[in-house]
Amino acid sequence: LEAVAEMLEKLEAGGLIAFHISNQHVNLEPVLLGVANALNLDMLVHHQTTTTKSTYPAVWVVLSQNSETTEKLLALNDHWRTSDASEVLWTDDRSSIWEVLK
């Protein structure tokens, strides 16, 4: 939570913060949803399902303070969607890897 709040201080109006959260063992989407909700941010998720022998599916999350920006992203590509994860909030004082293990 606190790290993203600091990033927002540097973010230009209409900007996005992008996270590549692909991981075979940990699902960070609920954590970023918790951050987005706590900081009143828009959040979109992109699950890339196309794979090859040497690649795994990719998951991207973007956060924005500007709904216009996320609406433009939604209009550009139908792979972006809102999250249906259950929220988990991590802060500097509280986090548990057990909550997000796959």
VEXMAR-742824 format. One record per residue: x, z, y of N, C-alpha, C, O, CB in turn; residue number from 1; residue in three letters. Coordinates in steps of 0.1 Angstrom, whole numbers, plus 2048, in hexadecimal, padded with zeros to 3 digits. Glycine has a CB too. Example, Ala and Ser with C-alpha at 12.3 -4.5 7.8 and 13.67 -1.06 7.14 Angstrom:
! VEXMAR-742824
{{884, 84E, 7C7}, {87B, 84E, 7D3}, {884, 84E, 7DF}, {88E, 855, 7DF}, {871, 85A, 7D3}, 1, ALA}
{{880, 847, 7EA}, {889, 847, 7F5}, {881, 84F, 800}, {886, 850, 80B}, {88D, 839, 7FA}, 2, SER}
! end
This chain:
! VEXMAR-742824
{{808, 800, 7F4}, {800, 800, 800}, {809, 800, 80D}, {807, 7F8, 815}, {7F7, 80C, 800}, 1, LEU}
{{812, 809, 80D}, {81A, 80B, 819}, {823, 7FF, 81C}, {825, 7FB, 827}, {822, 818, 818}, 2, GLU}
{{828, 7F9, 811}, {831, 7ED, 813}, {829, 7E1, 818}, {82E, 7DA, 821}, {837, 7E9, 805}, 3, ALA}
{{81D, 7DF, 813}, {815, 7D4, 818}, {811, 7D7, 827}, {811, 7CD, 82F}, {808, 7D2, 810}, 4, VAL}
{{80E, 7E3, 82A}, {80B, 7E7, 838}, {816, 7E3, 841}, {814, 7DE, 84D}, {807, 7F6, 839}, 5, ALA}
{{823, 7E5, 83D}, {82E, 7E2, 845}, {830, 7D3, 846}, {833, 7CE, 851}, {83B, 7E8, 83F}, 6, GLU}
{{82D, 7CC, 83C}, {82E, 7BD, 83C}, {824, 7B7, 846}, {827, 7AE, 84D}, {82B, 7B7, 82E}, 7, MET}
{{818, 7BD, 847}, {80E, 7B9, 850}, {812, 7BA, 85E}, {80E, 7B2, 867}, {801, 7C1, 84E}, 8, LEU}
{{81A, 7C3, 861}, {81F, 7C5, 86F}, {828, 7B9, 873}, {828, 7B6, 87F}, {828, 7D2, 870}, 9, GLU}
{{82E, 7B2, 86A}, {837, 7A7, 86D}, {82F, 799, 86B}, {834, 78F, 870}, {843, 7A7, 864}, 10, LYS}
{{823, 799, 865}, {81C, 78D, 862}, {816, 787, 86F}, {80F, 78E, 877}, {811, 790, 858}, 11, LEU}
{{817, 77A, 871}, {811, 774, 87C}, {802, 772, 87A}, {7FE, 773, 86E}, {818, 766, 87E}, 12, GLU}
{{7FB, 771, 884}, {7EC, 76F, 884}, {7E9, 763, 87B}, {7EF, 758, 87C}, {7E6, 76D, 892}, 13, ALA}
{{7E0, 764, 871}, {7DD, 759, 869}, {7E6, 758, 85D}, {7E4, 74F, 855}, {7DC, 74D, 870}, 14, GLY}
{{7F0, 761, 85C}, {7FA, 760, 851}, {7F5, 766, 844}, {7EB, 76D, 843}, {806, 767, 855}, 15, GLY}
{{7FC, 763, 839}, {7F9, 768, 82C}, {805, 76F, 826}, {811, 76C, 82A}, {7F5, 75C, 822}, 16, LEU}
{{803, 779, 81E}, {80D, 77F, 816}, {80B, 77A, 807}, {800, 77D, 802}, {80E, 78F, 817}, 17, ILE}
{{814, 774, 801}, {813, 76E, 7F4}, {81B, 777, 7EA}, {826, 77A, 7EC}, {817, 75F, 7F3}, 18, ALA}
{{814, 779, 7DE}, {81B, 781, 7D3}, {81A, 779, 7C7}, {80F, 774, 7C3}, {814, 78F, 7D2}, 19, PHE}
{{825, 777, 7C0}, {826, 771, 7B3}, {825, 77C, 7A9}, {82F, 784, 7A8}, {832, 767, 7B1}, 20, HIS}
{{81A, 77E, 7A2}, {819, 78A, 79A}, {818, 787, 78B}, {813, 78F, 783}, {80C, 792, 79E}, 21, ILE}
{{81D, 77C, 787}, {81D, 778, 778}, {825, 782, 770}, {830, 785, 774}, {822, 76A, 776}, 22, SER}
{{81F, 787, 766}, {826, 791, 75D}, {81F, 792, 750}, {812, 793, 750}, {827, 79F, 764}, 23, ASN}
{{826, 792, 745}, {81F, 793, 738}, {81B, 7A1, 735}, {813, 7A3, 72B}, {829, 78E, 72E}, 24, GLN}
{{820, 7AB, 73C}, {81D, 7B9, 738}, {815, 7C1, 742}, {80F, 7CB, 73F}, {82A, 7BF, 735}, 25, HIS}
{{816, 7BD, 74F}, {810, 7C5, 75A}, {807, 7BC, 762}, {80B, 7B1, 765}, {81B, 7CB, 763}, 26, VAL}
{{7FB, 7C1, 765}, {7F1, 7B9, 76D}, {7F1, 7C0, 77B}, {7EB, 7CB, 77D}, {7E3, 7B9, 766}, 27, ASN}
{{7F7, 7B9, 785}, {7F8, 7BF, 792}, {7EC, 7BB, 79B}, {7EB, 7BF, 7A6}, {805, 7BB, 799}, 28, LEU}
{{7E3, 7B2, 796}, {7D8, 7AE, 79E}, {7CF, 7BA, 7A3}, {7CC, 7BB, 7AE}, {7CF, 7A5, 796}, 29, GLU}
{{7CC, 7C4, 79A}, {7C5, 7D0, 79F}, {7CC, 7D8, 7A9}, {7C5, 7DD, 7B2}, {7C1, 7D9, 793}, 30, PRO}
{{7D9, 7D8, 7A9}, {7E1, 7E0, 7B3}, {7E0, 7D9, 7C1}, {7DD, 7DF, 7CB}, {7EF, 7E1, 7AF}, 31, VAL}
{{7E1, 7CC, 7C1}, {7E0, 7C4, 7CD}, {7D2, 7C4, 7D2}, {7D0, 7C4, 7DF}, {7E5, 7B6, 7CB}, 32, LEU}
{{7C8, 7C5, 7CA}, {7BA, 7C6, 7CE}, {7B8, 7D4, 7D5}, {7B1, 7D5, 7DF}, {7B0, 7C4, 7C2}, 33, LEU}
{{7BE, 7DE, 7CF}, {7BD, 7EB, 7D5}, {7C3, 7EB, 7E3}, {7BE, 7F1, 7ED}, {7C4, 7F6, 7CD}, 34, GLY}
{{7CF, 7E5, 7E5}, {7D5, 7E4, 7F2}, {7CD, 7DC, 7FB}, {7CB, 7E0, 807}, {7E3, 7DD, 7F0}, 35, VAL}
{{7C8, 7D1, 7F7}, {7BF, 7C8, 7FF}, {7B3, 7D0, 804}, {7B0, 7CF, 810}, {7BA, 7BC, 7F8}, 36, ALA}
{{7AC, 7D7, 7FC}, {7A1, 7DF, 800}, {7A4, 7EA, 809}, {79D, 7ED, 813}, {799, 7E4, 7F3}, 37, ASN}
{{7AF, 7F1, 807}, {7B3, 7FC, 80F}, {7B7, 7F8, 81D}, {7B5, 7FF, 827}, {7BF, 804, 809}, 38, ALA}
{{7BD, 7EB, 81E}, {7C1, 7E6, 82B}, {7B8, 7DC, 831}, {7BB, 7D6, 83B}, {7CF, 7E0, 829}, 39, LEU}
{{7AC, 7DB, 82B}, {7A2, 7D1, 830}, {7A7, 7C3, 831}, {7A5, 7BD, 83B}, {79D, 7D6, 83D}, 40, ASN}
{{7AD, 7BE, 826}, {7B3, 7B1, 826}, {7AB, 7A8, 81C}, {7A4, 7AD, 813}, {7C1, 7B1, 821}, 41, LEU}
{{7AB, 79B, 81F}, {7A6, 791, 816}, {7B0, 78F, 80B}, {7BC, 78F, 80D}, {7A2, 784, 81D}, 42, ASP}
{{7AB, 78D, 7FE}, {7B4, 78B, 7F3}, {7AF, 77F, 7EB}, {7A3, 77F, 7E7}, {7B6, 798, 7EB}, 43, MET}
{{7B8, 776, 7E7}, {7B5, 76B, 7DE}, {7BF, 76B, 7D3}, {7CA, 76F, 7D5}, {7B4, 75E, 7E6}, 44, LEU}
{{7BA, 766, 7C7}, {7C3, 766, 7BB}, {7C3, 758, 7B6}, {7B8, 751, 7B6}, {7BE, 770, 7B0}, 45, VAL}
{{7CE, 753, 7B1}, {7CF, 746, 7AB}, {7D6, 748, 79D}, {7E1, 74C, 79C}, {7D8, 73C, 7B4}, 46, HIS}
{{7CE, 745, 793}, {7D3, 745, 785}, {7D7, 737, 781}, {7CE, 72F, 77E}, {7C9, 74C, 77B}, 47, HIS}
{{7E3, 734, 780}, {7E8, 727, 77B}, {7E8, 728, 76C}, {7F0, 72F, 766}, {7F6, 723, 781}, 48, GLN}
{{7E0, 720, 765}, {7DF, 720, 757}, {7E7, 715, 750}, {7E9, 716, 744}, {7D1, 720, 753}, 49, THR}
{{7EC, 70B, 757}, {7F4, 701, 751}, {801, 706, 74D}, {808, 70C, 755}, {7F5, 6F5, 75B}, 50, THR}
{{805, 704, 740}, {812, 709, 73B}, {819, 6FE, 733}, {813, 6F4, 72F}, {810, 715, 733}, 51, THR}
{{826, 700, 731}, {82E, 6F7, 729}, {835, 700, 71F}, {832, 70C, 71E}, {838, 6EE, 731}, 52, THR}
{{83D, 6FA, 716}, {845, 702, 70D}, {84E, 70D, 714}, {850, 717, 70E}, {84E, 6FA, 704}, 53, LYS}
{{852, 70A, 720}, {85C, 713, 726}, {856, 71A, 732}, {85D, 721, 739}, {867, 70B, 72B}, 54, SER}
{{849, 719, 735}, {842, 720, 740}, {836, 728, 73B}, {830, 725, 731}, {83E, 716, 74B}, 55, THR}
{{834, 733, 743}, {828, 73B, 740}, {81E, 739, 74C}, {821, 734, 756}, {82C, 74A, 73F}, 56, TYR}
{{812, 73D, 74A}, {808, 73C, 755}, {80D, 745, 761}, {813, 74F, 75F}, {7FA, 741, 750}, 57, PRO}
{{80A, 740, 76D}, {80E, 747, 779}, {802, 74D, 780}, {7F7, 747, 780}, {816, 73D, 782}, 58, ALA}
{{804, 758, 786}, {7F9, 75E, 78E}, {7FF, 761, 79C}, {809, 768, 79D}, {7F4, 76C, 787}, 59, VAL}
{{7F7, 75D, 7A6}, {7FB, 75F, 7B4}, {7F0, 766, 7BB}, {7E4, 764, 7B8}, {7FE, 751, 7BB}, 60, TRP}
{{7F3, 76F, 7C4}, {7E9, 776, 7CC}, {7EE, 774, 7DB}, {7F9, 775, 7DE}, {7E9, 785, 7C8}, 61, VAL}
{{7E4, 771, 7E3}, {7E7, 771, 7F2}, {7DE, 77B, 7F9}, {7D2, 77D, 7F5}, {7E5, 763, 7F8}, 62, VAL}
{{7E3, 782, 803}, {7DC, 78B, 80B}, {7DD, 786, 819}, {7E7, 781, 81E}, {7E2, 79A, 80A}, 63, LEU}
{{7D2, 788, 821}, {7D1, 784, 82F}, {7C8, 78D, 837}, {7BE, 792, 831}, {7CD, 775, 830}, 64, SER}
{{7CB, 78E, 843}, {7C3, 796, 84D}, {7B8, 78C, 853}, {7AF, 791, 85A}, {7CB, 79C, 858}, 65, GLN}
{{7B9, 77F, 850}, {7B2, 775, 856}, {7A9, 76E, 84C}, {7AE, 766, 844}, {7BB, 76C, 85E}, 66, ASN}
{{79C, 770, 84D}, {793, 769, 844}, {793, 75A, 845}, {791, 753, 83B}, {784, 76E, 846}, 67, SER}
{{796, 755, 851}, {797, 746, 853}, {7A2, 740, 84A}, {7A0, 736, 845}, {799, 743, 862}, 68, GLU}
{{7AD, 747, 84A}, {7B8, 743, 842}, {7B5, 742, 833}, {7B8, 738, 82C}, {7C4, 74C, 844}, 69, THR}
{{7AE, 74C, 82E}, {7AB, 74C, 81F}, {7A0, 742, 81D}, {7A0, 73C, 812}, {7A6, 75A, 81B}, 70, THR}
{{797, 740, 826}, {78C, 736, 824}, {792, 728, 824}, {78E, 720, 81C}, {782, 736, 82F}, 71, GLU}
{{79D, 725, 82C}, {7A4, 718, 82B}, {7AA, 716, 81E}, {7AA, 70B, 818}, {7AE, 717, 837}, 72, LYS}
{{7B0, 721, 819}, {7B7, 720, 80C}, {7AD, 71D, 801}, {7AF, 715, 7F8}, {7BF, 72D, 808}, 73, LEU}
{{7A1, 724, 801}, {797, 721, 7F7}, {792, 713, 7F8}, {78F, 70D, 7EE}, {78B, 72B, 7FA}, 74, LEU}
{{791, 70D, 804}, {78D, 700, 806}, {797, 6F6, 801}, {793, 6EB, 7FC}, {789, 6FD, 814}, 75, ALA}
{{7A4, 6F9, 801}, {7AE, 6F0, 7FD}, {7AF, 6EE, 7EE}, {7B3, 6E4, 7E9}, {7BB, 6F5, 802}, 76, LEU}
{{7AC, 6F9, 7E7}, {7AF, 6F9, 7D8}, {7A5, 702, 7D1}, {7A3, 70E, 7D5}, {7BD, 6FE, 7D6}, 77, ASN}
{{79E, 6FD, 7C7}, {794, 705, 7C0}, {79A, 70E, 7B6}, {792, 715, 7AE}, {78A, 6FB, 7B9}, 78, ASP}
{{7A7, 70F, 7B5}, {7AD, 718, 7AC}, {7AE, 727, 7B2}, {7B0, 730, 7AA}, {7BB, 714, 7A9}, 79, HIS}
{{7AD, 728, 7BF}, {7AD, 735, 7C5}, {79F, 73B, 7C4}, {795, 734, 7C5}, {7B1, 733, 7D4}, 80, TRP}
{{79E, 748, 7C2}, {792, 74F, 7C1}, {794, 75E, 7C5}, {79F, 762, 7C7}, {78D, 74F, 7B2}, 81, ARG}
{{789, 764, 7C7}, {789, 773, 7CA}, {78C, 77A, 7BD}, {78A, 774, 7B2}, {77C, 778, 7D1}, 82, THR}
{{791, 786, 7BE}, {794, 78E, 7B2}, {788, 795, 7AC}, {77F, 799, 7B3}, {79F, 798, 7B6}, 83, SER}
{{788, 795, 79F}, {77E, 79D, 798}, {784, 7A9, 790}, {77E, 7AE, 788}, {776, 793, 78E}, 84, ASP}
{{790, 7AC, 794}, {797, 7B7, 78E}, {791, 7C5, 793}, {78A, 7C5, 79D}, {7A6, 7B7, 792}, 85, ALA}
{{794, 7CF, 78B}, {790, 7DD, 78F}, {79B, 7E2, 798}, {7A7, 7E2, 794}, {78D, 7E6, 783}, 86, SER}
{{798, 7E7, 7A3}, {7A2, 7EC, 7AD}, {7AA, 7F7, 7A8}, {7A5, 801, 7A2}, {79B, 7EF, 7BA}, 87, GLU}
{{7B7, 7F7, 7AB}, {7C0, 802, 7A8}, {7C9, 803, 7B5}, {7CF, 7F9, 7B9}, {7C9, 7FF, 79B}, 88, VAL}
{{7C9, 80E, 7BB}, {7D1, 810, 7C7}, {7DE, 817, 7C5}, {7DE, 823, 7C0}, {7C9, 817, 7D2}, 89, LEU}
{{7E9, 811, 7C7}, {7F6, 817, 7C7}, {7FB, 81A, 7D5}, {7F9, 812, 7DE}, {801, 80E, 7BF}, 90, TRP}
{{800, 826, 7D7}, {806, 829, 7E4}, {814, 82F, 7E1}, {819, 82F, 7D6}, {7FE, 834, 7EB}, 91, THR}
{{81B, 832, 7EC}, {829, 838, 7EA}, {828, 845, 7E2}, {831, 849, 7DC}, {830, 83A, 7F7}, 92, ASP}
{{81D, 84C, 7E3}, {81B, 859, 7DD}, {815, 858, 7CF}, {816, 862, 7C8}, {813, 862, 7E6}, 93, ASP}
{{80E, 84D, 7CC}, {807, 84D, 7BF}, {807, 83E, 7B9}, {803, 835, 7C0}, {7F9, 852, 7C1}, 94, ARG}
{{80C, 83D, 7AD}, {80B, 831, 7A5}, {80D, 834, 797}, {814, 83E, 793}, {816, 826, 7AA}, 95, SER}
{{806, 82C, 78E}, {807, 82E, 780}, {808, 821, 779}, {7FE, 819, 779}, {7FC, 837, 77A}, 96, SER}
{{812, 81E, 772}, {814, 811, 76B}, {80A, 811, 760}, {806, 806, 75C}, {822, 810, 765}, 97, ILE}
{{805, 81C, 75A}, {7FC, 81C, 74F}, {7EF, 815, 753}, {7E8, 810, 74A}, {7F9, 82A, 74B}, 98, TRP}
{{7EB, 816, 760}, {7DE, 810, 764}, {7DE, 801, 764}, {7D4, 7FB, 764}, {7DB, 815, 772}, 99, GLU}
{{7EA, 7FB, 764}, {7EB, 7EC, 765}, {7F2, 7E5, 759}, {7F5, 7D9, 75A}, {7F2, 7E9, 772}, 100, VAL}
{{7F4, 7ED, 74F}, {7FA, 7E6, 743}, {7F0, 7DD, 73C}, {7E4, 7E1, 73B}, {7FF, 7F1, 739}, 101, LEU}
{{7F4, 7D2, 737}, {7EB, 7C9, 731}, {7EA, 7CD, 722}, {7E2, 7C6, 71B}, {7F0, 7BA, 732}, 102, LYS}
! end
